[in-house]
Amino acid sequence: MSLQYYRNQLELVTLDDGTMQQVLYKLQGAVKRATGILKEKVPGSLPENTIAPGTIYSGILGVALMFLRLEQQASYVEDDDEILHLASEFHELACSRLSYSVPEDIPLRPGRLSPLGSASLGASVLRVFAGLARPTRQKVPSHDIIMLQRTTEFAIKQGTTVGGDEALYGRAGVLLALLQIRQQCKDDGNTAAFTAAFTMIPRLATVIIETGKVGASDYNDLYGGQDALSLMWPWHGKYYLGAGLCKLTIENAGNLPSSVPIRSSSLHDPYVQICHGSPGLLILLAQAENNIHLMHSFWEPDWDKAIRLGSEQVWERGLLFKGGGLCHGIAGNAWPFLLLYNSFEYGKERIALARRSFKERTGSVASVEEQLTPDYFLSRALTLLLYARKTPPFHRREFRDECEFRMPDTPYSLFEGLAGTCAAWGEACVMMAVLPGVATTV
């Protein structure tokens, strides 16, 4: 069996004010050093009429997205007198990695519609984000608006054809991009320009759900009721999972199988990474816990049980040999803990309401997962993120007693490499800078 992870023997970070201040300084320093490495290693200027190579997932576009995100977070990374300079620098670093040469006709292909996996669509979305990010709210180029509208129309026209709905390459990626753009559109001019695309969001969401139902029916025809769920989307001939994820995770001791039917393997343990495994479910549940409607209408104790069991697996087996990245790395395994910290720290009223609603719906009193406290998640998130500084290309192994991590296939990319790890460090800086004991000294 090949090495998947190292046994986690890390000592949890203590959460006293002094230690938190030190952790914040270390993560701020990691962001600054990582951006310096990325400036050097990832080309910053593109020749005229050149399309940026790669995608948001694994290419230059992902580094550009990281810089756009850091532009918004500059006040949490730098001292007051340097914030405006740093934000401006991050914006320029992002824009210099975007192509502004737009092909006249970008072909649209089923199953290849997500901006995450398509270089041309990804560039359109990032040009939109770059325009919306500036305080002056630049007008978004009309060709990018038309491109996103065409893509959405094409995605809806595919109907319930199965095989192209996941986030990296499929229609869920289009939906995610539209929702993010709508959230960032703060001025009337850009909002009006995107009206046609925004009005298609409900139809796009509906067709994705309906396709999940078709996939579940097809799965039933193939395998009977074995492991069948109400929503299922096939990808590369395998049936990936939709609803019913909490129960499936609980039944598998906190591990979320990546596909069904579930087959045991002697080649590897169940994966513990965002792209395949329980970290992805924990992110989903953290987001669901932030939605008052979902909590009021659908919350049940299995949500928290799945969070507890999944969190235990991520902590125990989250030091992945593959390194520090987001998709299948240590920073990616830390990210769910960051999100769960926010959900449990700032969602106490929602949680109490959900428990009352559950009692009204079922007549039962929900059990309490006592260990699921904000501190439980925060200490684990910060411990993993600090340790991610020991992975390449940020760190080169110097001593034999250090764990050896694999260099990512794309070492500086957003999903596999340093750009993603840096993005996670930036998110942690934002979260920590508002903590009462830290905020007074930042």
PARO-789477 format. One record per atom (N, C-alpha, C): residue in one letter; x negated, y, z. Coordinates in steps of 0.1 Angstrom, whole numbers, plus 5000, padded with zeros to 4 digits. Layout:
<nuvos>
AXYZ ...
</nuvos>
This chain:
<nuvos>
M499249885000 M500050005000 M499150125000 S499450224991 S498650344990 S498950435001 L498050525005 L498250615016 L499250715013 Q500350725021 Q501350835019 Q501150945028 Y500850915041 Y500851025051 Y499850985062 Y499551085070 Y498651055082 Y499651055094 R499250975104 R500050965116 R499951105123 N501051155127 N501051295132 N500751295147 Q499551335150 Q499051345164 Q498851495168 L499551585161 L499351725163 L500051765177 E499351855183 E499951915196 E500852035192 L502052035196 L503052135193 L502552275198 V502752375189 V502452515193 V503352555205 T502752615215 T503552675226 T504152805221 L505352835227 L506052945222 L506053075231 D505053085239 D504953205247 D504553325238 D504753445243 D504553565234 D503153575229 G502153545238 G500753565234 G500353465223 T500753345224 T500553245214 T501253275201 M502453325202 M503253365190 M502553475182 Q501953565190 Q501253675183 Q500053625176 Q499353535182 Q498153475175 Q498553395163 V499653325164 V500153245152 V500453335141 L501153445144 L501553545134 L500353595127 Y499353635134 Y498053685128 Y497453585119 K497453455124 K496853355115 K497553335102 L498853335103 L499653315091 L499553435082 Q499553555087 Q499353675079 Q497953675072 G496953625079 G495653615073 G495653505062 A496453395064 A496553295054 A497153345042 V498253425043 V498853485031 V497853575024 K497153665031 K496253755024 K495153675017 R494553575023 R493453495017 R494053415005 A495253355007 A495753274996 A496053364984 T496553484986 T496853574974 T495553614968 G494553624975 G493253654969 G492753544961 I492853424965 I492553304957 I493353294944 L494653324946 L495553314934 L495253424924 K494853544928 K494453654919 K493253604911 E492353534917 E491153494910 E491353374901 K492153284905 K492253154898 K493353154888 V494353234889 V495453234880 V495453364871 P495353354858 P495153464849 P496253574852 G495753704852 G496553814856 G497053894844 S496553874833 S496953954821 S497153864809 L498253884802 L498453794790 L498353884777 P497653824767 P497553894755 P498953924749 E499054034741 E500354074735 E500853954727 N502153944727 N502853834719 N502553694724 T502153684736 T501853554742 T502953514752 I503453384751 I504353334761 I503553274772 A503953314785 A503253264796 A503353114797 P502153044798 P502252894798 P502852844811 G503552724810 G504052664821 G505452714826 T505852664837 T507252694842 T507152754856 I508252784862 I508352824876 I507852714884 Y508152584880 Y507752474888 Y506252454889 S505652454878 S504152424878 S503252514871 G503752624866 G502952714858 G502752854864 I502352954855 I502053084860 I503353154865 L504453114859 L505753184863 L506053164878 G505653044883 G505853024897 G505053114906 V503853144902 V502953234909 V503553374909 A504153414897 A504753544896 A505953554906 L506753444907 L507853444916 L507353454930 M506253394934 M505753404947 M505353554950 F504753614941 F504353754943 F505553844944 L506653824936 L507853894937 L508453884951 R508453764956 R508953734970 R508153804980 L506853804979 L505953864989 L506054014988 E506454074976 E506654214975 E507754254985 Q508854174986 Q509954204996 Q509454185010 Q508454105012 Q508054075026 Q506754145031 A506354245023 A505054315026 A505054375040 S506254425044 S506254485058 S506054395069 Y506154265066 Y505854165077 Y504454105076 V503754135065 V502454085063 V501354185066 E501654315065 E500654415066 E500954525076 D500054595080 D500254705089 D501054815082 D501654905090 D502555005085 D501955095074 D500755145076 D500155235067 D499755175054 E499755035053 E499354965041 E500554905034 I501754915039 I502854835034 I503254875020 L503355005017 L503755045004 L502655004993 H501455024997 H500354984988 H500454834985 L500654754995 L500654604993 L501854564985 A503054624988 A504254594980 A504054624965 S503454744963 S503154784949 S502154684942 E501154644950 E500154554944 E500854414941 F501654364950 F502354234947 F503254244935 H503954364933 H504754374922 H503954374909 E502854444909 E501954444897 E501454304894 L501054234904 L500454104903 L501554014897 A502854034901 A503853944895 A504153984880 C504254114877 C504554154864 C503454124854 S502254124858 S501154094849 S501053944846 R501853864853 R501953724850 R503253684843 L503953784839 L505253764831 L505053794817 S505553714808 S505553754794 S506753844790 Y506453954783 Y507454044779 Y507654024764 S507053924758 S507253894744 S508353784743 V509553824738 V510653734738 V510953674724 P511053544723 P511353484710 P512753524706 E512953544693 E514253584688 E515353484691 D515053354690 D516053254692 D515553144701 I515853134713 I515453034722 I516352914721 P515952794717 P516852684716 P517252634730 L518552594731 L519152544743 L519352394741 R518952314751 R519052174750 R519752124763 P520652024761 P521351964773 P520251904782 G520451914795 G519451854804 G518151934806 R518052044799 R516852134800 R517252274801 L518252304810 L518852434810 L518452514823 S517652454832 S517352514844 S516152614842 P516252734848 P515052824847 P513852774854 L514052674864 L512852614871 L512052534861 G512652464852 G511952374843 G511752424829 S512352534825 S512252584812 S511352714812 A510352724805 A509452844805 A510152964800 S510952954789 S511653064783 S512753114792 L513553024797 L514653064806 L514053124820 G513053054824 G512353104837 G511853244835 A511253274824 A510753404822 A511853514822 S512953474815 S514153564815 S514553594830 V514753494838 V515253514851 V514253594859 L512953574858 L511953654866 L511853794861 R512053824848 R512153964844 R513254034850 V514453964852 V515554014859 V515254044873 F514653944880 F514253964894 F513254084896 A512354094886 A511354204887 A511954344886 G512954354877 G513654474875 G514554514887 L515154414893 L516054434905 L515254454918 A513954424918 A513154424930 A512654574933 R512554654923 R512054794925 R513054874932 P512554964941 P513555054948 P514355144938 T513855174926 T514555254917 T515555164909 R515555034911 R516554944904 R516554964889 Q515454924883 Q515354934868 Q516454864861 K516854914849 K517854854841 K517254724836 V518054614837 V517554484832 V517654474817 P516654424810 P516654414796 P517854344791 S518454394780 S519754334775 S519554194770 H518354174764 H518054034758 H518053924769 D517653964781 D517653864792 D519053844797 I519853944797 I521253934801 I521953834791 I521753864778 I522353784768 I521853634769 M520553624772 M520053484773 M520753404784 L520853464795 L521553394807 L523053374804 Q523653464797 Q525053444794 Q525253324784 R524353324774 R524353214764 R524153084771 T523153074780 T522852954787 T523952904795 T524652994802 T525752954810 T526952904802 E527252974791 E528252924782 E527952784776 F526652764772 F526252634767 F526352524778 A526052564790 A526152464801 A527552424803 I528452514803 I529852484805 I530452394794 K529952424782 K530452354770 K530052204770 Q529052174778 Q528652034778 Q529651944786 G530552014792 G531651934799 G531151834809 T531751724810 T531351624820 T530351514814 T529551554805 T528551464800 T527551444811 V527251324815 V526351304827 V524951304822 G524051334832 G522651324830 G521851454830 G522551564832 G521851694832 G522351794842 D522451754854 D522951844864 D522051884876 E520851824877 E520051854889 E519451984888 A518752034899 A518352174899 A517052194891 L516152104890 L514852134883 L515052144868 Y515852064862 Y516052074848 Y517452104843 G518452084852 G519852074848 G520652204851 R521952184851 R522952294852 R522952354866 A522552274877 A522552334890 A521452444891 G520452434883 G519452534883 G519952664877 V520752654867 V521452774861 V522352844872 L523152754879 L524052804889 L523252874900 L522152814904 L521352874915 L520753014910 A520353024898 A519753154893 A520853254893 L522053224888 L523153324887 L523553374901 L523553284911 L523953324924 L522853414930 Q521653384928 Q520553474933 Q520553604927 I520853614914 I520853744907 I522053824912 R523253754913 R524353824918 R524153884932 Q523453814941 Q523153854954 Q522253984954 Q521353984944 Q520354094943 Q520854214935 C521954204928 C522454314921 C523154414930 K522554524933 K523054614943 K523654744936 D523354764923 D523854884917 D524854854907 D525754944904 D526954924895 D526554894881 G525454954876 G525054944862 G524654794859 N523754744867 N523354604865 N524454504868 T525254534878 T526354444881 T527254434870 A527654544864 A528554554852 A527954474840 A526654484838 A525954424827 A526054274828 F526054224840 F526154074843 F527554024845 T528554104843 T529954064847 T530353944839 A530053934826 A530453814818 A529853684824 A528553694827 A527853574833 A528453544847 F528653644855 F529053614869 F530453554869 T531353604860 T532753544859 T532753394855 M531653344850 M531653204846 M531153114857 I530653174868 I530153094879 I531152994884 P532353024887 P533352924892 P533552804882 R533552834869 R533752734859 R532452644859 L531352704860 L530052624860 L530052534872 A530352584883 A530352504896 A531352384894 T532552414889 T533552314887 T533152204878 V532552234867 V532152134857 V531052044863 I530152104871 I529152024878 I529751924888 I530751974895 I531451884905 I532251774897 E532951814887 E533651714879 E532751604873 T531551644869 T530651554863 T530151454874 G530051504886 G529651424898 G530751314900 K531951354898 K533051254900 K533051144889 V532751194876 V532551094865 V531351004868 G530251054873 G529150974876 G529450874887 A530250914897 A530650814907 A531550704902 S532450744893 S533250644886 S532450544878 D531450594870 D530650514862 D529850414871 Y529350464882 Y528550384892 Y529450274897 N530650304901 N531550204906 N531750094895 D531850134883 D532050034872 D530849944871 L529649994874 L528449914872 L528149834884 Y528349884896 Y527949814909 Y529049784919 G530249814915 G531349794925 G531249904935 G531649874947 G531649974958 G530349984966 Q529249914962 Q528049914969 Q527350054969 D527250114981 D526650244983 D527250354975 A528550334970 A529150434962 A529550554971 L529350674965 L529750804971 L530750874962 S531250984967 S532351054959 S531751134948 L530551174949 L529851254939 L528551194936 M528251164923 M526951094920 M526551144906 W525251184904 W524751234892 W523551144887 P523651074876 P522550994871 P521451084865 W520151034867 W519051104862 W517951004859 H517550994846 H516550894842 H517050754845 G518450734843 G518950604845 G519250564859 K518950644869 K519150614883 K520250704888 Y521050654898 Y522150734904 Y521650804916 Y521550934915 Y521051014927 Y522351054935 L522051114946 L523151114956 L523851254958 G525151254960 G525851374962 G526451384976 A527751364978 A528351374991 A528151244999 G528451255012 G528251135021 G526851115025 L525951225024 L524551205027 L524251185041 C525051255050 C524751235065 C524851095069 K525951025065 K526150885070 K525050795064 L524650825051 L523650745045 L522250765052 T521950885056 T520750915064 T520750845077 I521850855084 I522050785097 I521850635096 E522450575086 E522350435084 E520950385081 N520150485076 N518750445073 N517750515082 A518150525095 A517250575106 A516550705103 G517350795096 G516850935094 G516150945080 N516050835073 N515450845059 N516650855049 L516550955040 L517450965029 L516950895017 P517550785013 P517150725000 P517250814988 S516350804979 S516350894968 S517450854957 S517750724957 S518750684947 S519350554952 V520450514946 V521150394949 V521350314937 P521650174938 P521550094950 P520250104957 I520250094970 I519050104978 I518249974977 R517049984973 R516149864972 R514949874980 S514649784989 S513449784997 S512249774988 S511149834993 S509949834985 S508749794994 S507849704989 S506649674997 S505549764993 L505749854983 L504749944978 L504550064986 H505650114992 H505550235000 H506750245010 D506450325021 D507550355030 D508550455023 P509750475029 P510650575024 P509950705023 Y510150785012 Y509550915011 Y510051015021 V509151095026 V509551205034 V509051335028 Q509751385019 Q509451505011 Q510651575005 I510551695002 I511751764997 I512351704985 C511551664975 C512051614963 C512651474964 H512251394974 H512751254976 H512751234991 G513851254997 G513851225012 G514651325020 S514551295033 S515351375043 S515051525044 P513851575041 P513651715041 P514651795033 G514951735021 G515951805012 G517251815019 L517651705025 L518951705032 L518951805044 L517851815051 L517851905062 L517952055057 I517352085046 I517552215040 I519052235037 L519652135031 L521152145027 L521952175040 L521652095050 L522452105063 L522252245069 A520952295069 A520652425075 A521452535068 Q521552525054 Q522352615047 Q523852605050 A524352485051 A525752455055 A526052515068 E525152505078 E525352555091 E525452705091 N525052775081 N525152915080 N526452965074 N527252865069 N528552905063 N529652885072 I530352985076 I531352975086 I532552895081 H532852905068 H534052825063 H533652675063 L532552635059 L532152495059 L532152445073 M531552515082 M531452475096 M532852455102 H533752555100 H535052545105 H535852435100 S535752405087 S536652305080 S536052165080 F534752155080 F534152025077 F533151975087 W532652055096 W531652005105 W532051885113 E531151795115 E531451685123 E530151645130 P530151565141 P528951535148 P527851465140 D528251395129 D527251325121 D526351425115 W526751555113 W525851655108 W524651665117 D524851685130 D523851695139 D523051575142 K523751455141 K522951335142 K522051315131 A522451345119 A521551335107 A520451435108 I520651555113 I519651655116 I518551595125 R519051535136 R518151485146 R517251375141 L517951275134 L517151155129 L516251205118 G516751285109 G515851335098 G514751415103 S514951495113 S513851575119 S512751495125 E513251385131 E512251295138 E511351235127 Q511951195116 Q511151135105 Q510251235099 V510651355097 V509851455090 V508651485099 W508851495112 W507751525122 W506851415122 E507351285123 E506451175125 E505651145112 R506251165100 R505551125088 R505451235078 G505351355083 G505351475074 G504051525070 L502951465075 L501551505071 L501151425059 L501651475047 L501551395035 L500151405029 F499751295024 F498351285018 F498351375006 K499551405000 K499551484987 K499151624990 G499151675002 G498651805005 G499651905011 G499452025008 G500152135015 G501352185007 G501652134996 G502752204987 G504152194992 L505052254984 L506452254988 L507152124984 C507052084971 C507851974966 C507551844973 H506351814975 H505951694982 H504651714990 G504851805000 G503651845008 G504051895022 I503051935030 I503251965044 I504052095045 A503752195037 A504552325038 A506052295035 G506252205025 G507652175022 G508352105033 N507652025041 N508251955052 N508452055064 A507652165064 A507852265075 A509052345072 W509352375059 W510452465056 W511752435062 P512252305062 P513552275068 P513552315083 F512452305090 F512452345104 F512552495105 L511952575096 L512252715096 L513652755094 L514352685085 L515752715082 L516652675093 L516352555099 L517152505110 L516952595122 Y515752645124 Y515552735136 Y516552855134 N516552915122 N517453035120 N518852995122 S519252875117 S520652835119 S521052815133 F520252755141 F520552725155 F520352845164 E519352935160 E519153055169 E520153155167 Y520653175154 Y521553285151 Y522953245148 G523153115149 G524553055146 G525252995158 K524953045170 K525552975182 K527052995181 E527553105177 E529053125177 E529653035166 R529053025154 R529552935144 R529552795149 I528552745156 I528452615161 I529552585171 A529852685180 A530852665190 A532252665183 L532452745173 L533652745166 L533852615159 A532852555153 A532952435146 A533352315155 R532752315167 R533052215177 R534552225181 R535052345183 R536452365187 R537352315176 S536952355163 S537752315152 S537752165150 F536652095152 F536551945151 F537551885162 K537551935174 K538451885184 K539851905180 E540252015174 E541652045169 E542051945158 R541051915149 R541351835137 R541451685141 T540651645151 T540551495154 T541051455167 G541151555176 G541551515190 G540351465198 S539151465192 S537951415199 S537051525203 V536351495214 V535251595218 V533951545212 A533351635205 A532051605198 A530951585208 S530151485206 S528951465214 S527951575211 V527051595220 V526051705218 V524651645217 E523951685206 E522551645204 E521651745212 E521351705224 E520751795234 E519451855229 Q518651775221 Q517251815218 Q517251915207 L518351935200 L518452025188 L518552175193 T517452225197 T517452365202 T516552455192 P516752585192 P515952665183 P514452635185 D514052625198 D512552605200 D512052475195 Y512952375195 Y512552235189 Y512152255174 F512952335167 F512552355153 F511452445150 L511352555158 L510352655156 L508952605159 S508852525170 S507552475173 S507052375163 R507852295157 R507452205146 R507152275133 A507952375130 A507652455118 A506252515118 L506052585129 L504752655130 L503552565131 T503752455138 T502552355139 T502252305125 L503252265117 L502952215104 L502352325095 L502852445096 L502452555087 L500952585090 L500652585103 L499252615106 L498352505101 Y498852385102 Y497952265097 Y497852265082 A498852325075 A498752325061 A497552405056 R496952495064 R495752565061 R494552475059 K494652345063 K493552245061 K493652165048 T494552215039 T494752135027 T494152215015 P493652145004 P493152204993 P494252264984 P493952364976 P492652434974 P492352544984 F493252564994 F492952665004 F491752635013 H491652505015 H490552455024 H489752345018 R488552345019 R487652235015 R487252155027 R487352025026 R487051935037 R485551945040 E485251975053 E483851995057 E483251885066 F484151815074 F483651725083 F484351585081 R483651485084 R484251345082 R485451315090 D485551385102 D486751355111 D487951425106 E487851515096 E489051585091 E489851485081 C491151505082 C491951425072 C491651475058 E491551375049 E491351415035 E492651415027 F492951535022 F494151555014 F493851564999 R494751514991 R494551514977 R494751654971 M493851684961 M494051814954 M495251794945 P496251894946 P497451884937 P497151874922 D497951814915 D497751814900 D497751954894 T498552044899 T498552184896 T498252264908 P496952284912 P496552334925 P497052464929 Y497452554920 Y497852684924 Y499352714921 S500152614917 S501452634913 S502452654925 L503652684922 L504652714933 L505152594939 F505452494932 F506052374938 F505052264943 E503952264936 E502952164940 E501752214947 G501452344945 G500152394949 G500152514959 L499152594959 L498952694969 L499952804969 A500552844957 A501552944957 A502752914966 G503152784965 G504252744974 G503952744988 T502752704992 T502252705006 T502252845011 C501752935002 C501653075006 C503053135008 A504053095000 A505353145001 A505953095014 A505652975019 A506152925032 A505553005043 W504253035042 W503553115052 W504253255053 G504653315041 G505253445041 G506653435048 E507353335045 E508753315052 E508553305067 A507553235071 A507353225086 A506953365092 C506153445085 C505853575090 C507053665092 V507953655082 V509253735083 V509953685096 M510153555097 M510853505109 M510253545122 M508953535123 M508253555135 M508153705139 A508053795129 A507853935132 A509053995139 V510253935138 V511453985145 V511753915159 L510853825163 L511053765176 L510753875187 P511553875197 P511453985207 P510054005213 G509353895216 G508053915222 G506953945213 V507253925200 V506253955189 V506554095183 A507854125181 A508154245174 A507654375180 T507554375193 T507054485200 T505554515198 T504854415193 T503354435192 T502954435177 V503954415168 V503554415154 V503554555148 
</nuvos>
